[in-house]
């Protein structure tokens, strides 16, 4: 995410390396490169120019402490201004009304239908909502079927009407149905086009007028850069929407849409899509995004994702098994499944400070665990629960059954044994000295 922008900003800050103090000359040289980096990221020229002017003003007005180097001060100022540019603070979705009605808008191909499913899942699990998805895209082939498939995956009903080509009537009937069935959240997925046209704008404006939604969310593909910003402006001029959703952010190396859109439409980015999985949805936090743009990682979001997959009862059971040295391949497989639910593996690793740069040229496939899973699934139930019985003959059979080789099977068993020993040390308190040592190292 934003790898290209991160590299160019990093190079610009190096101009201040070795400088004893901030001067108008070295600031000007640095900010010239910062502005170039923003323009290369497809940020609007006026926004890039205004941004660097504000940074220059603040940098020249700073008294640099002896303990702080000019380069570090510049990074801090740029970080704070990037966060401000993207909105400063996160903004919640409006859930007033009974039912709460959320209208989705955007062009075809922006990920609007998929996001509708993601949002229903998110608000169901996080806010305790009882959602109804509404299929008002009556033009795109298979749009209704796509929404129904998503609804089945997250166990959320989908309202649709066969043969009815009037989105206004469908939306009104869906809200009536939600009230009758005790559903307190209605998410209306509307039709999009390949480009903005008058017919589409009139239609969605008519839907808005008919159902008076509590929230209108504009969904846009972040990888389209300035095109995304221009499209957002045209939609906002007609709909006056409440918030922006940036999809496909995990594939965006530049970041132009994320950095420009708030300034152009004066509406907050509320959520970002970071993958195809229905769990790949994050609340947008400007400060955390600024951290990631500058290669500082995002530990808070990483911990939050882990907590979402955390099962307290399962953790207690695992603790008992570890204490008794009964950690099995079934438990190992369960931990892998939880990690996979957290999202794209490379994106997760990049949340750890310093790891994004280290992994720049390394491709981490989402199927990175498939060989491990294949090996474990090729074991018998008894072998998974009792790894000690895995002799040479059994390992050969497992290798043949999983399409791997004996070396890979041996390597996995060794990794499993090492993991089990380490986890047991920590769980039983025998890792106390190791944890104390790590704490001392961090304090230094």
N, C-alpha and C positions, 0 to 999 in steps of 0.2 A: 504494500500500500504506500503510495507517494514516494517510491524509491528514487525516482529521477529528481524530484524536487529536493528531497533530503540531501542527495549527493551535491547538488549545485549550491545549496545553502551552506553546506559544510565547507565547500571550497571557498566561498565568499568570506566566511569567518576566519579562515586561515590567513587572510591578508592582515589581520590584526595581531597575529601570533608574533611574539617577541617585541611588540610595541610597548613602550613604558607607560604611555597614557593615551587617552582618546583626544584626537585633534580633528579639526574640521577637514583636513586633508585626508587622513586615513579613514575617517568615517565616510567621506564622500566616495572614496575608492571601494570600500566595502559595500556600501548601499547601492552603488552602481551595479555590482554583481548580484546583490539581492534582488534588485528590480529586474535584472535580466533573467534571473532564476524564476521569478514570478511570471514574467511574460512567457517564458518557455513552458511554464506549467499551464498556460492558456488562461491566465488571470487577466481580466479586463485592464487595459492600459491605464485608464484614469484611476482605478482602484490601486494598481501597483504603484503608481506615482504618488498618490495620496498616502499610501502606507509607508513608503520610504521617507517621505517628508516628515511624517509624525515620528518615526523612529529616529531620524536625524535630530529633530528638535529635542527629543527626550535624551538621546545619547550625549549631546553637547551640553545639556543642562545637568548631567550627572556628575557628582563628585565621586570619583572612583576610589574606593577604600584600598589601602595598601594590600589587604588580603585578597582582593579581587582583581584579576587581570582584565584588561580592556576587552579581550575576546569573550571572556565569560560574561561580562556586563552586557555586551552587545547581544549575545545569545539570549540572556534574560529579557532584555527589552523586546527583541523580535518575538520571543515566545509569548509574552504578555499581549503584544499587539496582534499576533496571529489569533490568539484566543478571542480578543475583542472583535476582530474582523469577522469571526465565525459566530458571533453572538454573545460571547462572554460566559453565559450560564446555560444549562440545559432547561428546556421548557416542556412541561408535561402535556400530554394530550388531554383535551377537555372531555370529561366523562359525565357531565351534567345531563339531566334529562332522563326520563323513564318511558320508553327506552332511550338510551344515548344513540344518536344517529350520526354515523360517520360516512361522508361521501368521498369516494376516491376518484381522482382525476389524473389525466396524463395521456401521453401519446401511446400508440400501440408499440409494443416491444420494450417498454420501459420497466416491465416487471410488476405492473399494477395488480394483476390477478394473483400472482404468487405472493405479493406483499399483503394483499387482503387476507389470505390464509395465514400468513405469518403473524399479522396483527391480531387476528382472532385468537390464535393460539397463545400469543403473548398476554393479551388482556384476560383471557380465560384463566391462565395459570398464575399470573402476577396480581391481577386485580379482582379475581373471583367472579368475573363477568360470565353471563350465560348468553353467548353470541348467536346471531343469525347472519349468515352470509347471503347476499342478494345478487343474483345474476342479471344485471341490466345491460351487459354487452351482448346485444342481440344480432350483431353483424359478423363478428369474427368467427370463422368456423371453429367449432370445438371449444369455444370460450366457456360455455355453460358446463360442458363435460369436464373441462380442466378444473373449474371451481368446485364441482361435485367431488372430483377425485381428492382435491385438497381437503374438502370438508370431511370426507371419510377418514383421511389420515389423522386428523386432529379431533375427530368425533364432534363435529359441529354441523348442524343442519344447514342446507342450502335451499333458499327459496327461488324458484324459477317457474315460468309459465310457458308451456309449449304452444307455439303458434302466435303468441302475443308479441308484436314488434314495437310496442309503445313503452319505453323505459319509465316514463312518468307514472303510468298506470301500475306497472310492475312494482316500482318502489313504494308507492302508496299502499298497495295491497300487502306488501311484505311487512311494512310497519304495523298495519292492522293485525296481521297474523302474529307478529312478535308480541304485541300487547295481549292477544288472546291466549298465547302459549307461555307467558311469563318470561319471555326472553328480553333481557334488559340492555342489550347492545345489538344494533343493526349496522352492518358494514355493507355499503352499497358499491359494488364494482361496476363502473360505467364503461361505455365503449370508448376506444381510442382510435386515432387514425395514424397513418404514416406521417402526416404533416398536419399542421393546424388548418382547419377550414371553417367557414362560417356555419355550415350545417351542424358540425360537431359542437361548436360553441353555443349555438342556440339550444341544442338538445340538452346539454349538461346544465345550462342556465335554467332551463325549464324544470329539470329534475330538482335543482336547488330550490327554486321558488315553490315547488309543490310540497317538498318534504321538510323544508326549513332545518337543515342539518345542524347539529351542535358543533360539528367540526368538519372542515373540508381540508383534505390532505392532497397535496400535489406530488405525484410520484415521477421521478426523473432518473434517467440513466446517467450516473456521474461521469462515465467514461466519454460522454459527448462534450465535455468541457463547456466552452462558451455557448455552444448550441443549446445546452441544457439551461444555461442562465437566460438566454433570449426567450426560450420556450416558456420558462417559468414566468417571465415578465408579461408575456402575452396572456397567459392563463390568469395571472393575478389581476391584470387590468379588467378582465371580464368576470372573474369569479370572486375576487377578494378572498383567496383561500387563507387558511389559518396556519399552515405549516408545510414544510418541504420534507419529502422522503428521498434520500439519495440511495439508489440501488447500485449493485455491482461495484461497491467501493473497494472490495478486495482486489479487483483487477485494475484499479485506477492508479497508475504510476505518477500521474502529474498533480492532480488535486485542484485544478482550476475551478470546477463547479463548487466544491466545498468551500473554497476561499472567497468566491465572488458572489454567490447567490444571495447571501444575507444582505449585503450592501445594496444590491440591485432591487430586490423586491421588499426589503425590510420585513421579512417574515422568517421565523426561526426554522432551522433544520431540526426536526424532532426525532427522526429515526434514521438509521443507515442499515442497508442490507449488505451482508458480508459473505454471501455464499448462497448456494441453491437450497441447502437444507432448511427446513421450516424453523429450526432453532437459530438460524443465522440472521438474527435481528438484534441490533443494539440501540439503546437510547443514545442520542448524540450529545456528547460532552465536549464543548469547545476546548477546554483546557487540556483534556486528555488527548484530543486530536492534535493540538499544538505540540504536545510531548512527542507524539509519534512522528509528526512531520520533521521534528528536529532530532530524531533518532534516540529519544530518551526512553522509549518503551512505554508501556501502559500497564503497570502491575495491578492497579486498582480494578481495571476491567477484567484482567486475567483472573483475579481472585473472585470477582463477582460471577464470572462464567463457571468457575469451578464450584462455587456454592450452589449455583442453579442445579447442578447435577449431583449434589451431595445428598445422600440418603442417610439420615442420622441412625436409623435402626440398623441399616446394613453396615454402617461404620462400627457400631458397637459389636455386632456379630463378628466383624472382621478383626476387631481388637482382641476378642476372646480367642479366635482361631490362631492369631499370631502368637499370643502368649503361650498357647499349647503346642506351637509349632505345627499347626494343621492347615496352614495356608496352601491352597491347592491350585491347580491349573484352571479350575472353574472360577476361583476368585480372581486369578490373574486375568482371565478372559473378561470378567465383569468390569475390572478396572480399565481395560482397554476400551470397552464399549462406552464407558463414561467419558473418557478422554475424547473419543471420536465425536460424541455429542456436543462437545464444547466448540467445535468449528474447524475451519481450515488449519491444518497443523503448522504450516509456515507462518500464517497470520498469528497463531497463538505464540509461537516461539519468538516472533518479532516484538511481542509485548514485554519481553524480558529485556531490560536495558542493555544495550550493546549487541544483542543477538541479531537485530535486523541487519546491521552492517556485516556481521560475520556470515550471515546466511544469504547475502546478496546474490551470489552466483550459484547457490545450491538449490536444487529443485527438490522440494519435499512433497511427494505425491500424497493425496488424500487416501490412497490405497497402500500407504506405507506399512500398515499392519496386516495386510491380506495374507502374507506368507506365514506370519505367526498364528493367525486365526486358522489357516488351513491346517497347520501342524497340530494345533490343539484339537480341532474338530476331527482329526484322523485318529485321535486316541480313543480308547474305550472309556466308558464311564469310570471303571476301576482305576485305569491309568491316570486319569485326570485328578482323581481324589487321592491317589497314592503314588506320587512321582517316583518313590524309591524303587518301585518294581520295574522301572524302565531299563531293562537290560539291552544288550546289543541286538538281539533278535527282534524285540519289540520296536526298537528305534529304527531298524531297517524297514520294518513293515509300515511304520508311521511315515517315513520318508517317501516310500513308494506310494502310499495312499494320498499324500498331500502334494505330490508333484514336486517335491524338493529333494535334497540329498542328505546323506547322513551327517555331513558337516554342519548344515543348517540346523538340523534337529539337535545335534550336540550343543551347538552354540546357544540355542534357545533354552535348553535345559540348564546350561551354565548360567545364563542371564537370570533365569527364574530362581535358581538356588541363591545367587548373589543378592537378588532383590528380596527374597524371603529372609535371608540372614540380616540384611540391613533394616528391614521393616520391623523385624522382631527385636532387634537391639533398641530401636527407638521406642517401640510400644512397651517394652518391659523395663525401660529406664536404664538399660545398660549403655545406651548411647548418650548418657548424661554428660560424660566428660567431652565427647565429641561435640555436643551441642554447645557446651560452655566454651570450648576452643573456638568454634565458629563465631560465637557471640563476641569473644575477645578480639577476633580478627576484624569483625565489622566495626567495633568501637575504635580500633586503631585507624 
